[in-house]
C-alpha cells in the first residue's frame, strides 16, 4: 500500500498544466488552471504593478485606494 501511495505522490508532483485542465473538475486541475491564468495575465500585462481591468475601461491598481 505504501508503494502505491508513493507512486501517486510522484505523479501528482510531476504534473504540469495542460489546456484540458480548464474543463476538468478535480482540485489539482482547477489549481493548475487558476495558476496558469494568473501567470498568463501577469506576463501579458507586462509590468510589475498589479492592476485590475475595470469594466468601465479604467485600470485599478491593487493596493491603492481609489475614489469613485
C-alpha positions in Angstrom: 0.0 0.0 0.0 2.8 2.4 0.8 4.5 1.9 -2.5 1.3 2.8 -4.4 0.9 5.9 -2.3 4.5 7.0 -3.1 3.9 6.4 -6.8 0.7 8.5 -6.7 2.5 11.4 -4.9 5.3 11.3 -7.6 2.7 11.5 -10.4 1.0 14.5 -8.7 4.3 16.3 -8.0 5.4 15.9 -11.6 2.1 17.1 -13.1 2.2 20.3 -15.3 -0.6 22.4 -16.8 -2.5 21.1 -19.7 -5.1 23.1 -21.6 -7.7 20.5 -20.8 -7.3 21.4 -17.1 -9.8 24.2 -17.7 -12.6 21.7 -18.3 -11.7 19.2 -15.6 -13.4 19.3 -12.2 -10.7 17.9 -9.8 -8.9 20.1 -7.4 -5.4 19.6 -8.9 -6.6 20.6 -12.4 -8.5 23.5 -11.1 -5.4 24.8 -9.2 -3.2 24.4 -12.3 -5.7 26.2 -14.5 -6.0 29.1 -12.0 -2.2 29.4 -11.6 -1.8 29.3 -15.4 -4.4 32.0 -15.8 -2.7 34.2 -13.2 0.8 33.7 -14.7 -0.5 34.4 -18.2 -2.3 37.6 -17.0 0.8 38.8 -15.3 3.0 38.0 -18.3 0.6 39.6 -20.7 0.3 42.7 -18.6 4.0 43.3 -18.9 4.6 45.2 -15.7 5.3 44.7 -12.0 2.4 46.9 -10.7 -0.7 44.8 -10.4 -3.9 46.2 -11.8 -7.4 45.1 -12.3 -9.1 45.8 -15.6 -12.3 47.6 -14.7 -15.4 47.0 -16.8 -15.6 50.8 -17.4 -12.2 50.6 -19.1 -10.2 52.1 -16.2 -7.3 50.2 -14.6 -7.5 49.9 -10.8 -4.1 49.5 -9.1 -4.2 46.8 -6.4 -3.2 48.1 -3.0 -4.1 51.8 -3.8 -7.3 53.4 -2.6 -9.3 55.0 -5.4 -12.1 57.5 -5.2 -15.3 56.8 -7.2 
